[in-house]
Amino acid sequence: MSAVILAEFSDGKVSKTTAELATLAARTGDVTAVVLGNSQMAAQILAGPIKKVIAVDNADVLAYGVAAAVDALAAVIAQESPKVLLIASSAFGKELAGRLAVRTNSGLITDAVDVAADATATQLVFGGSTTVHSKVSHGISIITVRPNSVDPDLTPATPEVSTLTSPTSATSQLAKITSTQAPVKGGRPELTEAQIVVSGGRGTNGDFTPVETFADLLGGAVGASRAATDAGWYPHSMQVGQTGKTVSPQLYVACGISGAIQHRAGMQTSKVIVAINKDPEAPIFEVADFGVVGDLFAVLPQASEGIKARKS
Ligand SMILES: Cc1cc2nc3c(=O)[nH]c(=O)nc-3n(C[C@H](O)[C@H](O)[C@H](O)COP(=O)(O)OP(=O)(O)OC[C@H]3O[C@@H](n4cnc5c(N)ncnc54)[C@H](O)[C@@H]3O)c2cc1C
């Protein structure tokens, strides 16, 4: 079998998700990575089990968005005839995958957390309480994969790079992107890419200062529970969980978060989980490697002081 993945870029740099997709795709066959961009971007693909990179240098992808991206990927599919196509489970990725499934008359599975050698996908549903295994039975197995679901194989890659020109159809040009605004970013790492994530919940009572101070001292990202984002205390883009982002950092610190199943669905694969909660019965302690029963407004400042003292 041959597999195609769509390479992911963040701020012009190839993201870890690309190697994650390649790792899963390599179980099913030889991997070709598609870069919707120029050959300089393609040249960044230096890790992961990737045999070939195809750069589709098409400025229309910026102008016409997902519709032009569908045309570009459809051209690659026509050339490569893959059996499997893996795309990251972002909002863009899922819309692209859905449109491609219609275009190629293929089955689609979204939000997979694993893909087996025979392209059987694993999904966690009902907040992670139920595992579903399913397989596409018609056309190409188009699967979107949640970031951070697998340890990426980062062995150096020396793929053969080629370019493909693909015209954007007149239909895809009907809706044009007239302006875009980059999200305002602080100095913190991207939530889904961060090695350390410190999250705050309803227990912060809206004051994320100790959570942010602690995260900054550790060079980590700040996340939040849905209770905190629904209350307007933190942006929805920082929500961790079933309806938010999936994170799998080396260290996850949950502060004032009870550990509802929907929150756990987005962080339970973290390597080390630390929970700070004043309720010793809070369910978050069931998944925590280390727990502190206490008030986060007392525990976090002390922990921050300890880290400052070690750094000085
Ligand atoms: C379909 C669906 C999807 C959902 N998706 C998500 C999702 O993606 N992400 C998500 O997070 N939730 C999600 N939820 C909501 C989820 O069920 C919980 O309601 C939510 O996670 C609770 O957030 P919390 O832990 O911050 O608040 P709470 O459950 O209210 O817990 C607050 C915790 O803080 C502790 N606390 C209070 N004060 C302090 C203090 N000073 N110091 C230390 N500890 C303190 C309390 O003991 C308590 O354990 C979803 C729910 C549904 C139905």
The ligand as a Gaussian input file, in Angstrom:
#p B3LYP/6-31G(d) Opt

LIG

0 1
 C      -19.954000      17.263000      25.588000
 C      -19.036000      17.855000      26.626000
 C      -17.762000      18.205000      26.237000
 C      -16.886000      18.755000      27.179000
 N      -15.608000      19.089000      26.800000
 C      -14.735000      19.526000      27.727000
 C      -13.382000      19.818000      27.379000
 O      -12.975000      19.739000      26.222000
 N      -12.544000      20.225000      28.367000
 C      -12.952000      20.344000      29.672000
 O      -12.113000      20.743000      30.519000
 N      -14.209000      20.098000      30.007000
 C      -15.116000      19.706000      29.083000
 N      -16.401000      19.486000      29.443000
 C      -16.848000      19.906000      30.783000
 C      -16.497000      18.924000      31.879000
 O      -17.529000      17.971000      32.017000
 C      -16.340000      19.667000      33.225000
 O      -17.526000      20.373000      33.500000
 C      -15.170000      20.650000      33.269000
 O      -13.989000      20.011000      32.836000
 C      -14.978000      21.136000      34.697000
 O      -13.943000      22.081000      34.729000
 P      -13.119000      22.289000      36.091000
 O      -12.485000      21.001000      36.462000
 O      -12.286000      23.479000      35.903000
 O      -14.282000      22.694000      37.110000
 P      -14.889000      21.899000      38.314000
 O      -15.358000      20.554000      37.899000
 O      -15.893000      22.808000      38.966000
 O      -13.668000      21.668000      39.293000
 C      -12.985000      22.689000      39.956000
 C      -11.991000      22.013000      40.866000
 O      -11.193000      23.006000      41.451000
 C      -10.954000      22.637000      42.804000
 N      -10.630000      23.890000      43.493000
 C      -11.461000      24.913000      43.795000
 N      -10.780000      25.938000      44.354000
 C       -9.495000      25.525000      44.421000
 C       -8.298000      26.142000      44.889000
 N       -8.290000      27.388000      45.376000
 N       -7.143000      25.434000      44.827000
 C       -7.119000      24.171000      44.326000
 N       -8.231000      23.550000      43.866000
 C       -9.388000      24.225000      43.900000
 C      -12.206000      21.955000      43.272000
 O      -11.942000      21.082000      44.355000
 C      -12.616000      21.205000      41.982000
 O      -12.086000      19.888000      41.980000
 C      -17.307000      18.944000      28.525000
 C      -18.600000      18.566000      28.887000
 C      -19.451000      18.046000      27.958000
 C      -20.834000      17.636000      28.384000

